[in-house]
């Protein structure tokens, strides 16, 4: 599971989304809720996430 943007999204917008998502995942209540839903929340920068999506 991840957040996706259009391919031509401005880098600043992608960075802002990434920081917001990482901040949310840093909150214990958010992490606990996601874990209760069966996920393993990990904040991953856009570049490595894109590569992981390509690999999978």
Phi and psi in degrees as GROMACS dihedral restraints (atoms count N, CA, C in turn):
[ dihedral_restraints ]
;  ai    aj    ak    al  type     phi  dphi    fc
    3     4     5     6     1  -162.6    20    10
    4     5     6     7     1   170.8    20    10
    6     7     8     9     1   -97.3    20    10
    7     8     9    10     1   131.2    20    10
    9    10    11    12     1  -116.5    20    10
   10    11    12    13     1   150.3    20    10
   12    13    14    15     1  -127.2    20    10
   13    14    15    16     1   164.3    20    10
   15    16    17    18     1   -59.5    20    10
   16    17    18    19     1   150.7    20    10
   18    19    20    21     1   -56.5    20    10
   19    20    21    22     1   -32.4    20    10
   21    22    23    24     1   -99.9    20    10
   22    23    24    25     1    21.4    20    10
   24    25    26    27     1   -63.3    20    10
   25    26    27    28     1   140.1    20    10
   27    28    29    30     1   -59.9    20    10
   28    29    30    31     1   140.1    20    10
   30    31    32    33     1   -56.6    20    10
   31    32    33    34     1   -35.7    20    10
   33    34    35    36     1   -63.8    20    10
   34    35    36    37     1   -39.3    20    10
   36    37    38    39     1   -67.4    20    10
   37    38    39    40     1   -42.3    20    10
   39    40    41    42     1   -62.6    20    10
   40    41    42    43     1   -43.8    20    10
   42    43    44    45     1   -63.5    20    10
   43    44    45    46     1   -41.3    20    10
   45    46    47    48     1   -62.9    20    10
   46    47    48    49     1   -43.8    20    10
   48    49    50    51     1   -62.9    20    10
   49    50    51    52     1   -42.4    20    10
   51    52    53    54     1   -61.8    20    10
   52    53    54    55     1   -44.6    20    10
   54    55    56    57     1   -65.3    20    10
   55    56    57    58     1   -39.7    20    10
   57    58    59    60     1   -65.3    20    10
   58    59    60    61     1   -42.6    20    10
   60    61    62    63     1   -65.0    20    10
   61    62    63    64     1   -42.6    20    10
   63    64    65    66     1   -63.7    20    10
   64    65    66    67     1   -38.9    20    10
   66    67    68    69     1   -64.6    20    10
   67    68    69    70     1   -40.5    20    10
   69    70    71    72     1   -64.8    20    10
   70    71    72    73     1   -43.8    20    10
   72    73    74    75     1   -69.5    20    10
   73    74    75    76     1   -17.8    20    10
   75    76    77    78     1   -76.5    20    10
   76    77    78    79     1   -15.2    20    10
   78    79    80    81     1   -82.0    20    10
   79    80    81    82     1   126.8    20    10
   81    82    83    84     1   -60.7    20    10
   82    83    84    85     1   -36.4    20    10
   84    85    86    87     1   -63.3    20    10
   85    86    87    88     1   -39.6    20    10
   87    88    89    90     1   -67.8    20    10
   88    89    90    91     1   -46.6    20    10
   90    91    92    93     1   -60.4    20    10
   91    92    93    94     1   -45.0    20    10
   93    94    95    96     1   -62.2    20    10
   94    95    96    97     1   -41.0    20    10
   96    97    98    99     1   -65.6    20    10
   97    98    99   100     1   -44.0    20    10
   99   100   101   102     1   -64.8    20    10
  100   101   102   103     1   -39.2    20    10
  102   103   104   105     1   -65.3    20    10
  103   104   105   106     1   -37.1    20    10
  105   106   107   108     1   -64.0    20    10
  106   107   108   109     1   -26.4    20    10
  108   109   110   111     1   -85.5    20    10
  109   110   111   112     1     1.0    20    10
  111   112   113   114     1    92.6    20    10
  112   113   114   115     1    16.7    20    10
  114   115   116   117     1  -107.0    20    10
  115   116   117   118     1   162.9    20    10
  117   118   119   120     1  -118.0    20    10
  118   119   120   121     1    88.1    20    10
  120   121   122   123     1   -64.2    20    10
  121   122   123   124     1   129.5    20    10
  123   124   125   126     1  -138.1    20    10
  124   125   126   127     1   129.1    20    10
  126   127   128   129     1   -84.5    20    10
  127   128   129   130     1   124.8    20    10
  129   130   131   132     1  -132.5    20    10
  130   131   132   133     1   129.6    20    10
  132   133   134   135     1   -59.1    20    10
  133   134   135   136     1   157.6    20    10
  135   136   137   138     1   -56.5    20    10
  136   137   138   139     1   -44.7    20    10
  138   139   140   141     1   -59.8    20    10
  139   140   141   142     1   -55.1    20    10
  141   142   143   144     1   -62.5    20    10
  142   143   144   145     1   -34.7    20    10
  144   145   146   147     1   -64.9    20    10
  145   146   147   148     1   -43.6    20    10
  147   148   149   150     1   -60.5    20    10
  148   149   150   151     1   -42.2    20    10
  150   151   152   153     1   -65.3    20    10
  151   152   153   154     1   -40.7    20    10
  153   154   155   156     1   -62.3    20    10
  154   155   156   157     1   -41.9    20    10
  156   157   158   159     1   -62.5    20    10
  157   158   159   160     1   -41.0    20    10
  159   160   161   162     1   -64.4    20    10
  160   161   162   163     1   -41.0    20    10
  162   163   164   165     1   -66.8    20    10
  163   164   165   166     1   -34.7    20    10
